[in-house]
Amino acid sequence: MSTPERSPRRGAASLLASVAFTLTLLAPATPAGAHPFGDPQTVAVAADAARPEVVHVRWRAGGLDDLTLLGVHLGLLPADRVTLDGAVFFEPSDATVLGPSTQFAGYVLRQMTVTSGGRACAGTVAPPSDLARSGVTVDYTCPGPVGVARLDLRLLTDLDPAYRALATGPDGQRAVYGPDHRTQDWVLGDAPPASEPHLGRRAAAQIAAVVGGVLLVPVVALLLRRSRRRRAARTCPSS
C-alpha cells in the first residue's frame, strides 16, 4: 500500500502557520503613543454599609500603556520602554509587575487621599487581582462616621497634566478630575460632616469680636456725652 503524498498547498500552509506562531512569540512589546488623550481613568467612590467610618475608592487606568508608563516612572520597568518621542512599549505582564509592588501602593496612597471633616483617613491598598481590567481598591478608615468624604486625586497627572479621571459616586454623583480640579466632596451618608477644628476657633473669634463691638458702642457714646458736657460747661458765661 503506497503512502499518500502530502499536498503542496497544505504543506505550505502549515509552514506559514508555524512561522507566524514563532514570530508572535518573538514579537517585541506593542508600541503605543502617550495615553492621556485616550480612554480616561475611572474612579468609583462608595460607602461601607457595615462600617460607616470606611470609604471605598476603586481606581482603574484608562489603558495598559498608562500602567507601563507608571511602572517606568516607579523604576519597576526598564526606562527604554518609553521612547523620547513619547511612544510606550507595553506588555500584558506589566500590570502583574506593578500591581503587587510596594512602590505602586505607596504611589496610590500619596496621589489619592481622603479626608472627612478636615481629618485625614488612613488608606489601605487591597492587592489587585487584575490591575489592568479591574483596577485597584483602597479602603480609607476615617476617625468617625462619614457623611461627606473629600477625595483628592492626583494619579498620573504628575506624569502628564493632560490626564483626566471620570469619577462616580452614590445617587448619580459625578465629577471629572484633572490638574485644575483635584478635589471633590462626595455625599455618602446621613451623618453630617464634622466641622473642621479651626472653624470652631474662627467662629469663637468672630462672636467675640461682635460682642466686643456691641459693648464698645455704649461706652463710646457715654464718653462722647461727658466730653460734650465738659465743653458746654466751659463755654457757659459765669454769672
HUCORCOR-V492481 format. One record per backbone hydrogen bond with DSSP energy under -1.0 kcal/mol. CO is the residue of the C=O (numbers start at 1). NH is the residue of the N-H. If there is no record, write none. Layout:
BEGIN
CO:NH
CO:NH
END
This chain:
BEGIN
7:11
8:12
9:13
10:14
11:15
12:16
13:17
14:18
15:19
16:20
17:21
18:22
19:23
20:24
21:25
22:26
30:90
32:88
35:38
41:166
42:60
43:168
44:58
46:56
51:54
52:146
53:142
54:48
55:140
56:46
57:138
58:44
59:136
60:42
63:67
64:68
65:69
66:70
67:71
68:72
69:73
70:74
71:76
71:77
72:75
78:81
79:82
81:89
83:86
87:83
88:32
90:30
91:94
93:97
94:98
95:99
98:101
101:105
102:106
103:107
104:108
105:109
106:110
107:111
108:112
111:154
113:152
114:121
115:150
116:119
119:116
122:141
124:139
130:134
136:59
137:126
138:57
139:124
140:55
141:122
147:188
147:189
149:186
150:115
151:184
152:113
156:159
156:160
160:163
164:41
165:177
166:43
167:175
168:45
170:173
173:169
175:167
177:165
178:181
181:178
182:153
184:151
186:149
196:199
197:201
198:202
199:203
200:204
201:205
202:206
203:207
204:208
205:209
206:210
207:211
208:212
209:213
210:214
211:215
212:216
213:217
216:220
217:221
218:222
219:223
220:224
221:225
222:226
223:227
224:228
225:229
226:230
227:231
228:232
229:233
230:234
231:235
232:236
END
